[in-house]
Amino acid sequence: MGIKVNLDRVMLDRGVSLTELAQKVGLTLANLSILKSNKARAVRFSTLEQICRHLKCQPGDIFEYVETGEPQPKEEEEGVGTVDA
């Protein structure tokens, strides 16, 4: 797995909905959902900054390194994309 995205937990702790966060940071619901479901291959620092600003958190609250022996998915897999604003 490598990097685990805990955005759903941070949003729940802050009482922020997916729709509200998408509107505040200028992302589509689809792109934010890709990030939240741990399917994003990359995220722009500017997007991460906006998410952290709105959720009043640190990047480490959202991302966690999980050591596994599993291979990483290939970039060309369907449904995997880059999240950007």
C-alpha positions in Angstrom: 0.0 0.0 0.0 2.7 2.5 0.9 0.8 5.8 1.6 -2.6 5.6 3.2 -5.0 8.5 2.9 -6.9 9.3 6.1 -8.8 12.2 4.7 -12.2 10.6 5.5 -11.2 10.4 9.2 -10.0 14.0 9.3 -13.2 15.2 7.6 -15.3 13.2 10.1 -13.4 14.6 13.1 -13.9 18.2 11.8 -17.6 17.6 10.7 -16.8 18.6 7.1 -18.7 16.9 4.2 -17.1 15.9 0.9 -19.3 18.5 -0.9 -18.2 21.3 1.5 -14.5 20.5 1.2 -14.7 20.2 -2.6 -16.3 23.7 -2.8 -13.8 25.3 -0.3 -10.7 24.0 -2.1 -12.0 24.2 -5.7 -11.9 20.5 -6.6 -14.6 18.5 -8.2 -16.4 15.9 -6.1 -14.9 13.2 -8.4 -11.3 14.3 -7.8 -11.7 14.7 -4.1 -13.4 11.3 -3.9 -10.3 9.8 -5.8 -8.1 11.2 -3.1 -10.3 10.2 -0.2 -10.6 6.6 -1.5 -6.7 6.3 -1.7 -6.8 6.0 -5.5 -4.9 9.1 -6.3 -1.3 8.7 -7.6 -0.3 12.3 -6.8 -1.6 15.5 -5.3 -0.4 19.0 -5.9 1.1 20.8 -2.9 -1.2 23.8 -3.6 -4.2 21.4 -3.3 -2.8 19.9 -0.1 -2.2 23.3 1.3 -5.8 24.3 0.6 -7.2 21.1 2.2 -5.0 21.5 5.3 -6.0 25.2 5.6 -9.7 24.4 5.5 -9.5 21.4 7.8 -7.0 23.1 10.1 -4.7 20.1 10.0 -1.2 19.1 9.0 -0.3 16.9 5.9 0.7 14.1 8.3 -2.9 14.1 9.6 -4.1 13.2 6.1 -1.3 10.9 4.9 0.3 7.9 6.7 3.1 5.6 5.5 2.2 1.9 5.9 5.0 -0.6 5.2 3.8 -3.6 3.2 5.4 -6.1 0.9 2.7 -5.6 -1.8 3.7 -4.1 -5.1 2.4 -0.6 -6.0 -0.4 -0.4 -8.7 0.8 0.7 -12.1 0.0 4.3 -13.1 -1.9 3.2 -16.2 -4.5 1.4 -14.1 -8.0 2.6 -14.9 -9.6 5.0 -12.3 -6.2 6.1 -11.0 -5.4 9.8 -11.4 -3.7 12.9 -10.2 -5.7 15.3 -8.0 -5.1 18.9 -8.8 -7.0 22.1 -8.5 
